[in-house]
Amino acid sequence: MDPTLLAVLLLLPLFFLLVKRIKLISISRKINLLPSPPRIPLIGNLHQISLLPHQSLFELSKKHGPLMLLQLGSIPTLVVSSPSYAREIMRTHDLVFASRPSLKASRILLYNNNDVAFASYGDYWRQIRKICVTNLLCLKQVQFFSHVRQEEVSLMIEKIARIASTSNGVVCMSEILNSLTCNVLCNSIFGSSMTEERRKILCGLIRKNTVFFVQLFVEDYFPRLRWLDVLFGTEGKLRRHSQKWDALLGEFIEEHVRRLKEGENTSSSEFIDVMLQLTNDTGTAFVLTNEQIKAILLDMIAGGTDTSFAVLDWSMVELIRNPLVMKKVQDEVRGIAHGEVKVGEEHLGKLSFLKAVIMEVLRLHPPVPLLLPRESLQDCQIQEYSIPKETRVLINAWAIGRDEVYWKEPHEFKPERFLSGDVNYKGNDFHYIPFGSGRRICPGMQFAISTIELALANLLHCFDWKLPSGISCEGISMEDSTGITTTRREKLDLVPLAIHIT
């Protein structure tokens, strides 16, 4: 080989590394005024992120401030831990920060980010969000699916009552509540085609999803080193998990396509049928493909099931640990639904303390403690700081809900703080953002809250509750699980005492 050509080939990698280094130095100069923890060469601040990143970032913010820059591998990442800076990101500069970074888990699981939650900001995202809100998540559709919620809650209460009549009467509430939230969503989306066997498969896949979305994939922090994910086997595990989702969702679509072709249930309001009909609707701006439908379905099911379950599970934990609050909310529910076997949705509007309990749970235990990451579409000025294009942004809702400037005794469970009605979860109060805010606010919050309120009201109306023998309130672990959605690490076992079942 020609010596000159050989020298060029040997120097090329060094040249590209030098260019990359110059680019990183240029970026850091633009944002060098931002507080930042000390970094380790190559990995930056990755070593400071624990398996519970919302907690480790909260501790870092105490030292370096509510707006800090981390270098996660080669990715500059802005971490927001205060209401004022959250307002800057999600209102003042909402359009600039309306997009999402492309992460390995979302690309593989969600068919190249063709869902609502992780899609890049643009026309496609606007179209599919409109489809989901109009046909499943808007208030009109939430009310339409009231019969699904009431039926599933009734089945849950009957199941708990059967267990309560047994010798020890211990109920694994985590399993019961997870099954409920999965069933409500699946019946709203798929209807009667969802068998018990499929529900179990689905719940198992959802549990694995939440871990994959926070797993450290090398490519997400060192894009040129994707081959390490292949070498370590992490990409292979993710792809095998994705194939299970693909097969299951494919079965649902094939069944519903057949029903539509055969003219069965053509007036169905099941969400999957609505989407399949839209694929052939010449009035739409674009035609949905099967992969896009699968991505949207997976997004709705996995996102909606896990978050609603987390809030219900934490609610029961906090109430069992705070018996005076438990009694107060039970007295309210039983007073409003006096003489009724079950609480109906017509009662929910009068249950102000129940709503306050749920809001306090959302403050202390937001289901997605680190809101889904954002990415800047262009250079931006946040107060005195210059933020360059393609900076990743993490908003710590968990930390914001514990901000001592806005919350008196922030670590205490005190639902009374919400009785004034001055604060709501709709994204206008930036010291309280359990569902986010701005263009990327969670579109399913009303659907979730309707399920949570009805389920919790009936659990408190129909039963008294106690811990299994040998377990005290002080012995209940409050440790978070690892995952994009944060539930309690341990399952919740309770003993129901039926008092309102006839």
C-alpha positions as CSV (number, residue, x, y, z in Angstrom):
1,M,0.0,0.0,0.0
2,D,1.2,3.5,-0.8
3,P,2.8,5.0,2.4
4,T,1.0,8.3,1.9
5,L,-2.4,6.6,1.7
6,L,-1.6,4.5,4.7
7,A,-0.7,7.6,6.7
8,V,-3.9,9.3,5.7
9,L,-5.9,6.2,6.7
10,L,-4.2,6.1,10.1
11,L,-4.7,9.8,10.7
12,L,-8.4,10.0,9.7
13,P,-9.7,8.6,13.0
14,L,-7.6,11.1,14.9
15,F,-8.9,13.9,12.7
16,F,-12.5,12.9,13.4
17,L,-11.8,12.7,17.2
18,L,-10.3,16.1,17.1
19,V,-13.3,17.6,15.2
20,K,-15.6,16.0,17.8
21,R,-13.6,17.4,20.6
22,I,-13.6,20.9,19.1
23,K,-17.4,20.7,18.7
24,L,-17.8,19.6,22.4
25,I,-15.6,22.5,23.5
26,S,-17.6,24.9,21.4
27,I,-20.9,23.7,23.0
28,S,-19.5,23.8,26.5
29,R,-18.3,27.4,25.9
30,K,-21.8,28.4,25.0
31,I,-23.2,27.0,28.2
32,N,-20.2,27.2,30.4
33,L,-21.9,29.6,32.8
34,L,-24.3,26.9,33.8
35,P,-23.6,25.2,37.2
36,S,-22.3,21.7,36.6
37,P,-20.9,18.9,38.9
38,P,-17.3,17.8,38.3
39,R,-16.9,15.4,35.4
40,I,-14.8,12.3,34.7
41,P,-13.1,12.2,31.3
42,L,-15.2,10.4,28.6
43,I,-18.2,9.4,30.8
44,G,-18.8,12.9,32.1
45,N,-21.4,12.8,34.9
46,L,-22.8,9.3,34.2
47,H,-21.3,7.9,37.3
48,Q,-23.5,10.3,39.4
49,I,-26.8,8.9,38.1
50,S,-28.2,6.1,40.3
51,L,-30.8,3.5,39.5
52,L,-33.3,6.1,40.9
53,P,-32.2,9.1,38.8
54,H,-34.9,11.5,40.1
55,Q,-33.5,11.1,43.6
56,S,-29.8,11.4,42.6
57,L,-30.5,14.4,40.4
58,F,-32.5,16.0,43.3
59,E,-29.4,15.6,45.6
60,L,-27.1,17.1,42.9
61,S,-29.5,20.1,42.5
62,K,-29.1,20.8,46.2
63,K,-25.4,21.4,45.6
64,H,-25.4,22.9,42.1
65,G,-28.8,24.6,41.8
66,P,-32.2,24.1,40.1
67,L,-30.8,24.5,36.6
68,M,-27.6,22.5,36.0
69,L,-25.7,21.1,33.1
70,L,-24.6,17.4,33.1
71,Q,-22.4,15.8,30.5
72,L,-23.9,12.3,30.1
73,G,-21.3,10.6,27.9
74,S,-21.2,12.8,24.9
75,I,-24.7,14.3,25.5
76,P,-25.1,17.7,27.1
77,T,-28.1,17.4,29.4
78,L,-29.9,20.2,31.2
79,V,-31.6,19.2,34.5
80,V,-34.5,21.4,35.7
81,S,-35.5,21.1,39.4
82,S,-37.5,24.3,40.2
83,P,-40.9,25.7,39.1
84,S,-39.4,28.9,37.7
85,Y,-37.1,27.1,35.3
86,A,-39.8,24.5,34.5
87,R,-42.0,27.4,33.4
88,E,-39.2,28.7,31.1
89,I,-39.0,25.3,29.4
90,M,-42.7,24.4,29.2
91,R,-44.3,27.8,28.6
92,T,-41.9,30.6,27.7
93,H,-39.9,28.4,25.3
94,D,-42.3,25.6,25.0
95,L,-42.0,25.4,21.2
96,V,-38.2,25.3,21.3
97,F,-38.3,22.4,23.8
98,A,-41.3,20.5,22.3
99,S,-39.3,17.7,20.6
100,R,-37.9,14.5,22.0
101,P,-34.5,12.9,21.7
102,S,-34.4,9.7,19.7
103,L,-33.6,6.9,22.3
104,K,-32.8,3.3,21.5
105,A,-35.7,1.8,23.6
106,S,-38.3,4.1,22.0
107,R,-37.0,3.6,18.5
108,I,-37.1,-0.2,18.7
109,L,-40.2,-0.6,20.8
110,L,-42.2,2.1,19.2
111,Y,-41.4,1.5,15.6
112,N,-39.0,4.4,15.1
113,N,-40.8,6.7,17.5
114,N,-44.1,6.6,15.7
115,D,-46.2,7.0,18.9
116,V,-47.5,10.1,20.7
117,A,-45.2,10.2,23.7
118,F,-41.8,9.9,21.9
119,A,-42.5,11.2,18.4
120,S,-40.5,14.2,17.3
121,Y,-42.4,17.5,17.3
122,G,-44.0,18.1,13.9
123,D,-47.0,17.4,11.6
124,Y,-47.0,13.7,12.2
125,W,-47.1,14.1,16.0
126,R,-49.9,16.7,15.8
127,Q,-52.0,14.4,13.6
128,I,-51.7,11.3,15.8
129,R,-52.2,13.2,19.0
130,K,-55.4,14.6,17.6
131,I,-56.6,11.1,16.6
132,C,-55.9,9.8,20.1
133,V,-57.5,12.7,22.0
134,T,-60.6,12.9,19.8
135,N,-61.3,9.1,19.8
136,L,-60.1,8.0,23.3
137,L,-58.8,10.7,25.6
138,C,-61.1,13.8,25.3
139,L,-63.7,14.4,28.0
140,K,-66.6,13.2,25.7
141,Q,-64.8,9.9,25.1
142,V,-63.8,9.5,28.8
143,Q,-67.5,9.8,29.6
144,F,-68.5,7.4,26.9
145,F,-66.2,4.7,28.4
146,S,-67.8,5.2,31.9
147,H,-69.5,1.8,31.6
148,V,-66.1,0.1,31.1
149,R,-64.7,1.6,34.3
150,Q,-67.8,0.8,36.3
151,E,-67.9,-2.8,35.1
152,E,-64.2,-3.4,35.8
153,V,-64.3,-1.7,39.2
154,S,-67.3,-3.8,40.2
155,L,-65.5,-7.0,39.1
156,M,-62.5,-5.9,41.2
157,I,-64.6,-5.3,44.3
158,E,-66.3,-8.7,43.9
159,K,-62.9,-10.4,43.6
160,I,-61.6,-8.7,46.7
161,A,-64.8,-9.6,48.6
162,R,-64.3,-13.3,47.7
163,I,-60.7,-13.2,49.0
164,A,-61.8,-11.4,52.2
165,S,-64.1,-14.3,53.0
166,T,-61.2,-16.8,53.1
167,S,-59.3,-17.9,56.1
168,N,-56.5,-15.3,56.1
169,G,-58.1,-12.9,53.7
170,V,-54.8,-11.3,52.5
171,V,-55.0,-9.6,49.2
172,C,-52.1,-8.6,47.0
173,M,-53.4,-5.2,46.2
174,S,-50.6,-4.5,43.7
175,E,-51.7,-7.4,41.5
176,I,-55.4,-6.4,41.9
177,L,-54.8,-2.8,41.0
178,N,-52.4,-3.6,38.1
179,S,-55.0,-5.9,36.6
180,L,-57.8,-3.3,37.0
181,T,-55.9,-0.5,35.1
182,C,-54.8,-2.9,32.4
183,N,-58.4,-4.2,32.0
184,V,-60.0,-0.7,31.8
185,L,-57.6,0.4,29.0
186,C,-57.7,-2.8,27.1
187,N,-61.4,-3.0,27.1
188,S,-61.7,0.6,26.0
189,I,-59.2,0.0,23.2
190,F,-59.9,-3.6,22.1
191,G,-63.3,-4.4,23.6
192,S,-64.4,-8.0,24.2
193,S,-61.5,-9.5,22.2
194,M,-59.2,-9.2,25.2
195,T,-59.1,-12.5,26.9
196,E,-57.8,-13.2,30.4
197,E,-54.7,-15.0,29.0
198,R,-53.9,-12.1,26.7
199,R,-54.3,-9.6,29.6
200,K,-51.7,-11.6,31.6
201,I,-49.3,-11.5,28.7
202,L,-49.9,-7.8,28.2
203,C,-49.3,-7.0,31.9
204,G,-46.0,-8.9,31.8
205,L,-44.9,-7.0,28.8
206,I,-45.8,-3.6,30.3
207,R,-43.8,-4.4,33.5
208,K,-40.7,-5.0,31.3
209,N,-41.3,-1.9,29.3
210,T,-40.8,0.4,32.2
211,V,-37.4,-1.0,32.9
212,F,-36.2,-1.0,29.3
213,F,-37.0,2.7,29.0
214,V,-34.5,3.6,31.8
215,Q,-31.9,0.9,31.0
216,L,-28.5,2.3,30.1
217,F,-27.9,1.7,26.5
218,V,-24.4,2.8,25.3
219,E,-25.8,4.3,22.1
220,D,-28.0,6.8,23.9
221,Y,-24.9,8.4,25.5
222,F,-22.1,7.5,23.0
223,P,-23.9,7.3,19.6
224,R,-20.8,6.0,17.7
225,L,-20.5,3.0,20.1
226,R,-23.8,1.3,19.3
227,W,-21.9,-1.9,18.6
228,L,-21.3,-2.2,22.3
229,D,-25.0,-2.7,22.9
230,V,-24.9,-5.6,20.4
231,L,-21.7,-7.0,22.1
232,F,-23.2,-6.8,25.6
233,G,-26.5,-8.4,24.4
234,T,-28.7,-5.5,25.7
235,E,-29.9,-4.6,22.2
236,G,-30.8,-8.3,21.5
237,K,-32.9,-8.5,24.7
238,L,-34.7,-5.3,23.7
239,R,-35.4,-6.6,20.2
240,R,-36.7,-9.9,21.5
241,H,-39.0,-8.0,23.9
242,S,-40.2,-5.8,20.9
243,Q,-41.0,-8.9,18.9
244,K,-43.3,-10.2,21.6
245,W,-45.2,-6.9,21.5
246,D,-45.3,-7.0,17.7
247,A,-46.8,-10.4,17.6
248,L,-49.5,-9.7,20.2
249,L,-50.5,-6.3,18.6
250,G,-50.4,-7.9,15.2
251,E,-53.0,-10.5,16.4
252,F,-55.3,-7.8,17.6
253,I,-55.1,-5.8,14.3
254,E,-55.7,-8.9,12.2
255,E,-58.8,-9.9,14.2
256,H,-60.3,-6.4,14.0
257,V,-59.4,-6.1,10.3
258,R,-61.3,-9.3,9.7
259,R,-64.3,-8.1,11.7
260,L,-64.4,-4.9,9.7
261,K,-64.2,-6.7,6.4
262,E,-67.0,-9.1,7.4
263,G,-69.2,-6.2,8.5
264,E,-69.2,-7.2,12.1
265,N,-69.6,-4.5,14.7
266,T,-69.2,-1.8,12.1
267,S,-70.5,0.9,14.5
268,S,-68.0,-0.1,17.1
269,S,-66.4,2.7,19.1
270,E,-63.4,0.6,20.1
271,F,-60.3,2.7,19.7
272,I,-58.5,0.1,17.5
273,D,-61.5,0.0,15.1
274,V,-61.6,3.8,14.9
275,M,-57.9,3.8,13.8
276,L,-58.4,1.0,11.3
277,Q,-61.2,2.9,9.8
278,L,-59.1,6.1,9.6
279,T,-56.5,4.2,7.6
280,N,-59.0,4.0,4.8
281,D,-60.5,7.5,5.3
282,T,-59.6,9.7,2.3
283,G,-60.3,12.7,4.5
284,T,-57.2,12.2,6.6
285,A,-54.0,14.1,6.0
286,F,-52.1,10.8,5.8
287,V,-52.8,7.1,5.9
288,L,-51.7,5.2,9.0
289,T,-49.6,2.1,8.5
290,N,-49.8,-1.1,10.6
291,E,-46.6,-0.2,12.3
292,Q,-47.8,3.3,13.2
293,I,-51.0,1.8,14.6
294,K,-49.0,-0.7,16.7
295,A,-46.8,2.1,18.0
296,I,-49.8,4.2,19.1
297,L,-51.6,1.2,20.7
298,L,-48.5,0.2,22.6
299,D,-48.1,3.8,23.8
300,M,-51.7,4.1,25.0
301,I,-51.7,0.7,26.8
302,A,-48.3,0.7,28.4
303,G,-48.3,4.4,29.4
304,G,-51.8,4.4,30.7
305,T,-51.7,1.1,32.6
306,D,-48.5,1.7,34.5
307,T,-49.2,5.3,35.5
308,S,-52.7,4.7,36.8
309,F,-51.6,1.7,38.7
310,A,-48.7,3.6,40.4
311,V,-51.1,6.3,41.7
312,L,-53.6,3.8,43.0
313,D,-50.9,1.7,44.7
314,W,-49.2,4.7,46.3
315,S,-52.7,6.0,47.4
316,M,-53.5,2.8,49.3
317,V,-50.0,2.8,50.9
318,E,-50.2,6.4,52.1
319,L,-53.7,5.9,53.5
320,I,-52.8,2.7,55.4
321,R,-49.8,4.7,56.9
322,N,-52.0,7.6,57.8
323,P,-55.1,6.2,59.6
324,L,-56.6,9.6,60.4
325,V,-56.6,10.6,56.8
326,M,-58.0,7.1,55.9
327,K,-60.9,7.6,58.3
328,K,-61.6,11.2,57.0
329,V,-61.8,10.2,53.4
330,Q,-63.8,7.1,54.1
331,D,-66.3,9.2,56.1
332,E,-66.6,11.5,53.1
333,V,-67.1,8.7,50.6
334,R,-69.6,6.8,52.7
335,G,-71.5,9.9,53.5
336,I,-71.9,10.9,49.9
337,A,-72.7,7.3,48.7
338,H,-74.8,6.6,51.8
339,G,-77.2,3.6,51.2
340,E,-75.5,2.7,47.9
341,V,-73.7,-0.7,47.4
342,K,-71.1,1.0,45.1
343,V,-69.9,4.5,44.4
344,G,-71.0,5.7,41.0
345,E,-69.4,8.3,38.8
346,E,-72.2,10.7,39.6
347,H,-70.8,10.8,43.2
348,L,-67.3,11.7,42.3
349,G,-67.8,15.4,41.8
350,K,-68.8,15.8,45.5
351,L,-65.8,14.0,46.9
352,S,-63.4,17.0,47.5
353,F,-61.2,15.3,50.1
354,L,-60.8,12.2,48.0
355,K,-59.6,14.4,45.1
356,A,-57.2,16.1,47.5
357,V,-55.8,12.7,48.6
358,I,-55.1,11.8,45.0
359,M,-53.5,15.2,44.3
360,E,-51.2,14.8,47.3
361,V,-50.2,11.3,46.1
362,L,-49.4,12.8,42.7
363,R,-47.3,15.5,44.4
364,L,-45.2,13.1,46.5
365,H,-45.2,10.2,44.0
366,P,-45.6,11.5,40.4
367,P,-45.9,8.4,38.2
368,V,-43.2,9.6,35.9
369,P,-40.9,11.4,38.3
370,L,-38.5,12.6,35.5
371,L,-40.8,13.8,32.8
372,L,-40.1,12.3,29.4
373,P,-36.9,14.0,28.0
374,R,-37.1,16.9,25.7
375,E,-34.6,18.3,23.2
376,S,-34.1,21.8,22.0
377,L,-34.9,22.4,18.4
378,Q,-32.7,25.6,18.2
379,D,-30.4,27.8,20.2
380,C,-32.3,29.4,23.2
381,Q,-31.7,31.8,26.0
382,I,-32.9,30.7,29.5
383,Q,-32.6,33.8,31.6
384,E,-28.8,34.5,31.6
385,Y,-27.9,31.1,30.1
386,S,-27.4,30.2,26.5
387,I,-28.7,26.7,25.6
388,P,-27.6,25.3,22.2
389,K,-29.6,23.3,19.8
390,E,-30.0,19.6,20.5
391,T,-29.5,19.9,24.2
392,R,-31.3,17.2,26.1
393,V,-33.6,18.4,28.9
394,L,-34.8,16.5,32.0
395,I,-37.5,18.0,34.2
396,N,-37.6,16.6,37.7
397,A,-41.2,16.6,38.7
398,W,-40.4,14.6,41.8
399,A,-38.0,17.3,43.0
400,I,-40.4,20.2,42.1
401,G,-43.1,18.5,44.2
402,R,-40.7,18.7,47.2
403,D,-39.6,22.3,46.7
404,E,-39.6,23.9,50.2
405,V,-40.2,27.4,48.7
406,Y,-43.7,26.3,47.5
407,W,-44.6,23.4,49.8
408,K,-44.8,23.6,53.6
409,E,-43.5,20.4,55.1
410,P,-43.0,19.0,51.6
411,H,-42.2,15.4,52.8
412,E,-45.4,15.0,54.8
413,F,-48.6,13.5,53.5
414,K,-51.1,16.3,53.9
415,P,-54.0,16.3,51.5
416,E,-55.6,19.3,53.2
417,R,-53.1,21.5,51.3
418,F,-55.2,21.0,48.1
419,L,-58.7,21.7,49.6
420,S,-58.6,25.3,48.6
421,G,-58.8,24.4,45.0
422,D,-56.0,26.9,44.1
423,V,-53.9,24.3,42.4
424,N,-54.7,21.7,39.7
425,Y,-52.8,19.1,37.6
426,K,-53.5,20.6,34.2
427,G,-50.1,22.2,33.7
428,N,-50.8,25.8,34.7
429,D,-49.2,25.6,38.2
430,F,-45.5,24.9,37.6
431,H,-44.8,23.9,41.2
432,Y,-47.3,21.0,40.6
433,I,-46.7,19.2,37.3
434,P,-47.4,15.4,37.7
435,F,-48.6,15.2,34.1
436,G,-46.2,17.8,32.7
437,S,-47.2,21.0,30.9
438,G,-47.3,22.7,27.5
439,R,-47.5,21.0,24.2
440,R,-46.2,17.7,25.5
441,I,-48.5,17.5,28.5
442,C,-49.9,14.0,29.1
443,P,-53.0,13.8,26.9
444,G,-54.4,10.9,28.9
445,M,-54.6,12.6,32.3
446,Q,-58.4,12.9,32.4
447,F,-58.8,9.2,31.4
448,A,-56.4,8.2,34.1
449,I,-57.9,10.4,36.8
450,S,-61.4,9.1,36.1
451,T,-60.3,5.5,36.6
452,I,-58.3,6.4,39.8
453,E,-61.1,8.3,41.4
454,L,-63.7,5.6,40.8
455,A,-61.5,2.8,41.9
456,L,-60.2,4.4,45.1
457,A,-63.7,5.6,46.1
458,N,-65.1,2.1,45.9
459,L,-62.2,0.5,47.7
460,L,-62.7,2.9,50.6
461,H,-66.5,2.7,50.5
462,C,-66.8,-1.1,50.4
463,F,-64.0,-2.1,52.8
464,D,-62.1,-1.3,55.9
465,W,-58.4,-2.1,55.6
466,K,-55.6,-3.4,57.8
467,L,-52.1,-4.7,57.4
468,P,-51.5,-8.5,57.5
469,S,-50.5,-9.9,60.9
470,G,-47.0,-9.1,62.0
471,I,-46.6,-6.0,59.8
472,S,-46.7,-2.5,61.2
473,C,-47.1,0.9,59.4
474,E,-43.5,1.7,60.3
475,G,-42.4,-1.5,58.6
476,I,-43.9,-0.6,55.2
477,S,-41.1,0.1,52.7
478,M,-41.5,3.4,50.8
479,E,-38.6,2.7,48.4
480,D,-39.2,3.5,44.7
481,S,-38.8,0.9,42.0
482,T,-36.5,1.4,39.1
483,G,-38.3,2.4,35.9
484,I,-39.6,5.2,33.8
485,T,-42.8,4.9,35.9
486,T,-42.0,4.7,39.6
487,T,-44.0,2.4,41.7
488,R,-43.2,1.0,45.1
489,R,-40.4,-1.6,45.0
490,E,-42.4,-4.1,47.2
491,K,-45.8,-5.4,46.5
492,L,-48.6,-4.2,48.8
493,D,-50.5,-6.9,50.8
494,L,-53.6,-5.8,52.7
495,V,-56.5,-7.4,54.6
496,P,-59.9,-6.1,53.5
497,L,-62.8,-6.2,55.9
498,A,-66.0,-6.1,53.9
499,I,-68.7,-3.9,55.3
500,H,-70.6,-2.5,52.3
501,I,-71.0,-5.6,50.2
502,T,-74.6,-7.0,50.0
